[in-house]
Amino acid sequence: MTIVTRNRLHKSVIASENLPHQRLAAERMQDVKLLLQNLANSEEATIKLIIDCLYDIGSVNLINQKLRLGFLNQTMKSIAKMSKPVFRIIAWHWFQKNCPQLIANWLKIKVAFEDPTELPQKIAVESSEIKLYSQLEVDNMSREIKYLRQQVRWLAGVSVAALSALGVTFTVLNRTPEAPLQNTQQIQSILHR
């Protein structure tokens, strides 16, 4: 792999008088990051509501895109609703860890007032010969892909069946225990008459 650097004629040279300004800018950007962390901590409820909204939209869109079967689609949507609290916790921790830095970096780029097209860019160029597959290899790969897709469908079906069975079992086990006791008490009262 060959790395080619594309530079414009305009190169910025760091002068000795710009060093204090750069040090101050770095300190101020650190302040911005800390302020963003403070904002995230003080607005935790708002951020979690934003995460919930994004999860609702994203999960439905992903399920609709990946699962076309009606029954499987509806089942996965109900599972996605149940997994929302877990996702909220994971997303909140990810947000606290990553977003202040990401937002600070984005803001730093915005206040630099540099045209991103004028920045030097590294372009990775990979040079290799193109190998064409024979028709036999293409047919074998096609069959293998079809077989793997069939296995994925089978596994998804088994997973849905297992989750459905688990849901039914959970529902049956969590029924109110008062109902059988009332029937038993009614039978005993009829026998004692």
ZIGI-V339949 format. One record per helix or strand of 3 or more residues. SS is the DSSP state (A for helix, B for strand). FROM is the first residue (numbers start at 1). TO is the last residue. Records with the same first field share a line. If there is no record, write none. Layout:
SS: FROM-TO ; FROM-TO
This chain:
B: 2-6 ; 121-125
A: 16-42 ; 44-66 ; 70-82 ; 84-112 ; 135-173 ; 178-191
